[in-house]
Amino acid sequence: MTADRGDSNVFDRLAKRIRLEGAITIADFMADVLITPKHGYYMSGEPFGAAGDFITAPEVSQMFGELIGIWCADTWYNMGGPTTLNLVELGPGRGTLMSDMLRAAGMVPGFLQTLQVHLIEVSPNLKKKQKEALSGFNVTWHSDLTTLPEGPTLFIANEFFDALPIKQFERSPEGWSERLITLSEDEKELNFTLSPASKAIESLLPESLRTAPEGAVIELSPIASTITDMISHHILEHGGAALFIDYGWDIPTAQPTLQAVKAHKKHPVLQEPGTADISALVDFPTLVTTALNAGVAAHGPITQGDFLRSLGIEQRAEMLRKTGTDEQIVDITSAEHRLTDANEMGTLFKVLALTHPDYQTPAAFP
Ligand SMILES: C[S@@+](CC[C@H](N)C(=O)[O-])C[C@H]1O[C@@H](n2cnc3c(N)ncnc32)[C@H](O)[C@@H]1O
């Protein structure tokens, strides 16, 4: 596959890197394009909303964040109601989810006062938006998990894991090869290419997929596993839980899902790098295995539709409609549909909870 040369800063930087290092992995490409200081996709510009490239669930409706806030309060109660609790959000975007969660948390007696809010964000531009959305709250920012404080902690991540770098492996006639990105001969475009087949790669692949047929493509995100492992160990050591919401697989699957989205439409991944969002479906089975290996309990993944219905989205929508204008009533109904319907975000999006093994099953999970 070939692609046109795009945003000159990002393309030139990638071309230089490939000339110096040789073909780069898709993970290197994603990290470079999404979070390189100054030019990374998330580091400048405004990717969210109708005028941006995509809309996430918290931006669809306040109901999403409110119900997650209630889930947090219920989990806090199951933890025995510790007097201080870190509430950590990974990749908080515009801060909308946290703001809606905190508003709902304020309705539960004693809960809001226990919370210390921590946000993990790499983008200075989005940090500014988060500061605006959360003015009035005491918030601490981190660029990764290594600086988080000790103590019982709830971790929330919505559409964070899908933005983490992945690697792709393809089954060729000679065996498994890694898909890499290189320059075309005239050095004007980026192309996909395959590394020489390697036996060593096999050990990285899920056992059930090692014998996948020729042409099969498997995606792995080592960084997603590392983050899940770090969160799991934090929960084991200090108490707490995690909620990961994302579009993804609930069974191991051999199918490429890497995609770019620009102005709400699919866009060729290698074209105009830096100007489109790049993501891949989250591999939930690997996150579950990582968490179980660390020793925490894993619940789900269940579908976002089931999760939100169990937490009472229908009743919440009905309540909001009662006091809404005609226009608001239509918006609330359409948001409820968008978040929960099987043809919208209801089934493709999944929810996974991790908890300390001593706690009971969290709300909404079977
Ligand atoms: C797709 S957005 C989701 C935003 C928000 N959670 C929402 O639902 O609207 C991904 C978020 O993760 C952040 N992000 C991406 N890669 C990251 C990384 N490696 N470390 C920390 N944050 C990252 C982005 O800056 C952005 O805030």
The ligand as a Gaussian input file, in Angstrom:
#p B3LYP/6-31G(d) Opt

LIG

0 1
 C       -9.124000       9.380000      22.027000
 S       -8.696000      10.523000      23.257000
 C       -9.908000      10.156000      24.486000
 C      -10.233000      11.310000      25.354000
 C      -11.257000      11.126000      26.469000
 N      -10.949000      10.001000      27.315000
 C      -12.648000      11.008000      25.938000
 O      -13.243000       9.938000      26.060000
 O      -13.157000      11.992000      25.397000
 C       -7.172000       9.897000      23.895000
 C       -6.616000      10.652000      25.079000
 O       -5.431000       9.980000      25.539000
 C       -4.325000      10.882000      25.564000
 N       -3.141000      10.080000      25.240000
 C       -2.859000       9.459000      24.083000
 N       -1.715000       8.746000      24.194000
 C       -1.282000       8.920000      25.462000
 C       -0.160000       8.433000      26.189000
 N        0.739000       7.631000      25.613000
 N       -0.043000       8.795000      27.489000
 C       -0.954000       9.610000      28.085000
 N       -2.046000      10.110000      27.425000
 C       -2.197000       9.772000      26.137000
 C       -4.675000      11.922000      24.528000
 O       -3.953000      13.104000      24.653000
 C       -6.172000      12.079000      24.822000
 O       -6.406000      12.850000      25.972000

